[in-house]
Amino acid sequence: MANDKIAFWKYLLDNRVMIPILQRDYAQGRPDKGPLRKNFLASLKQAMDDNLLDGRHMILDFIYGSVENETMLPLDGQQRLTTLWLLHWFVALKAGKLEEARKGLANFTYEREFGIRNAIKKLNRQLEKVVGSFGNFVDI
């Protein structure tokens, strides 16, 4: 899959992604990056609108990493992947399609990152309230 282009959701349906414990800080989360954040979110919204209208896709640059034990461990692109996962979770929730999205969402996790693991657990508790109990929805 070296240079293949693939949609995030299509990849996630058939592959596991684990964000490694070591990663650089989230550049767009810095206080002085408000305009960058705003532009990125506007670009994501425009890409979703474009896709609905004519099937166009947004290119978010490459994701680089390795595959170990059938799990992709990204070395670059961790924040983009996390943003896309959260976006897919939110859209599935708003569209009433969480049950259908469960398999893909469950294929994304973090390696021993306590804060994010707790956040994912809280999201899963919300999912259980909305669509019933999934058991171990995300393998943490």
Steps between C-alpha positions, in 0.01 A plus 500: 500500500812717466373784281133412470238765571217372714216663686536496878169323557567235237839428660355491852228250411760231423805608701592584855674831579680561829649839574840437665572628848779728375389784275568866452262754651185601318608809305147619429419482872747773590337826618663707223369271223135614508494617134664174384241298695213706360625456142549125547147455637358711217690280250357184659147642481552603136634153417191336650273735306694436177484125553124513545459712187733328256708233673822705526743410779741700715865397493660528845853418390659165567493288813828329573551208735553131540276196529559262790271211593250616238477845663608825335721711730523849345819697556366803314136600465384402849306822556338484157390142565362592843313798354349282228400233755326760716331648193371159391377428853314832512345462154389143580343624824318788329384275214371232737746248349718413799410132488605483134822692576593288802743264323703778339505718811614205711807451278658825627674530835794647687794309650502540879409869491299541819331833419382403153400152614276662761354732237425206270342311790277801572398516133420129513281552807312765304467254210353242734238749616410583141498159330520245780784303646780388268706325763866573429441754222857625471784268594689708755 
